[in-house]
């Protein structure tokens, strides 16, 4: 049985690296320029002070301060994990003098060399971000050789737009995950260190891309968070599941201390065009359609347009966060109460508080909070009806703006009975930051904004125990690690929901990084089981055409039961059983396994997750595949165990040894074009 927690050797390797780089006399693994020169923090004029505190049974925080004689206090807060061989840190630079500081630039949260002691250079494994295209989340490899420096950066200020700041280095001996988490515009650079005959390690740098500024007295700026997660060996399955275990236990939100369970969330947006054509009675009727046909769901998803939009629409009216009492005279609470009474559902409501449009409350009453962008202002003059025309960025880096938004949303969460706060961000903020900077203060607005954004989420969560946040940004464009620690991505992309081939590719990649994300089953229209299985994730979205004559609720009920019987397995260990692909000739598939061992102790006592020794296998044969049969080898099973395996296509239940399933493989046959297969297995003895 493989172990998917860190070994003592891996943990020792992490501690040794940390002691050498942070606690010793060498330069630390970060850097910045002061007055145009790299500041040497090992200089005798810089006093280093170290303190620590125990955060919990796994984590210890180190506070490393560097006090200079020119009025700049540099503090690095680092956290080490003794269960997983992971360390992380971020920097805080504060001007403690009574005058403006000199220019600070090139603030690299990480600036260090890895793999310098190894003869073999690592390969960099990397993935694309989301950008509403079919190649989203596409994996790639970067092989290093002399002078092959590689730089990645996102676009427009949303952190996973185009690029994905999650990386893995691997050679034949060992590997390391590296993550840069920043809520704005970031840049990472990887440079091989050349010698006369070879390369010797890779220099890693990561930073807020554009920061060149003076600090006012008593002002603080923050760096991105850098993460290193060390591991040994080159077993890809172990590597992926080391990450998933750490992510689930140490990163995913746990409202009121509990893991978020799989849920069926019912989205009404396709019927009511978001919420533009919705009224109180229409939503009641929508809920009744499910209740009267014996179908319960977990959450009622109410999207954009519930606020006062007249005379325009949901897009052009963000900035007034008040319920439209003409259409919803009893508020959203009436819908929440009705959904809870009829089907036992809680409520999720959409917001986009960082974008304000002309004519709205924030735009008109608080122009001092709104950052202009020349592009959007010019468009507004020419065509006020264009989607982004006139939009301004609400600067939540300003305390008063943040207070206003937190208080307004917090009051709505409480008054309207909300359980999920859904935040969207259909706006590229970078130009709004850049065009409003003061001289010699480039990057300051962005820096304070990113700090304010995390504070905003933290305040909502602290004030509303049990709440969780659905983080959306035109799909999956804001999924940096610190944001993911506070939210879940129920909407990973805006790309064509009906393109199942591409959807499979997205899932194949994302399961390696995010154990919990959503997938739209839309447009549903009860196409076929192939389509619905393509959306088999921890969040399952409701059908969009329940008012159609002849809608088959019994069929929907059957498909929901299939989902319920398998969805909890997706928190288990992930084994891709085919390569990534987005072509129509290939098969694609994966296995999820809840193993019989103690590695998943964080799942103990979590309802269905006690079913260790179970798992699922899901496969898709695309429409142009010439292959109708395959033998699929499973992973992570008990070799001598006996497994009961249910084939959902035939209903047949068979028994196999774990050894047979792992070495001979399960024979799978699919006959339609396209077709899918789903198996659930249980260890019975």
ABEGO torsion letter per residue (X at the ends): XBBABBBAAAAAAAAAAAAAAAABABBBABBBBBGGBBBBAABAABBBBBBBBBABAABBBBBBBBBBAAGBBBBBBBBBBAABBBBBBBBBBBBABABBBBBBBGBBABBBBBGAABABBBBBBBBBBBAGBAABGBBBBBBBBBGABBBBBBBGGBAABGBBABBBBBBAABBBBBBBBBABBBBBBBBBBBBAABBBEBBBBBBBABBBBBBBBGBBBBBBBBBBBBBBEABAAAAAAAAAAAAAAAABBBBGGBBBBBBBBBBAAAAAGEAAABBAAAAAAAAAAAAAAGBBBABBBBBBGABBAOABBAAAABGBBBBBAAABAAEAAAAAAAAAAAAGBBBBBBBBAABBBBGBAAAAABAAABBBBAAAAAAAAABAABAABGBBBBBAABAAAAAAAAAAAAAAAAAAGBABBBBBBBBBAAAAAAAABBBGABGAAAAAAAAAAAAAAAAAAAABBGBBBBBBBGEBABABAAAAAABBBABABABBAABAAAAAAAAAAAAAABABBBBBBOBAGGABAAAAAAABBABBBBBAAAABBGBBAAAAAAAAAAAAAAAAAAABBBBBABBBBABAABBBBBBBBBBBBAAAAAABGBEAAABBGBBBBBBBBBAABABABBBBBBBGBBAABBBBBBBAAAGBBBBBBAAAAAAAEBBBBBABOBBBBBBBBBBAX
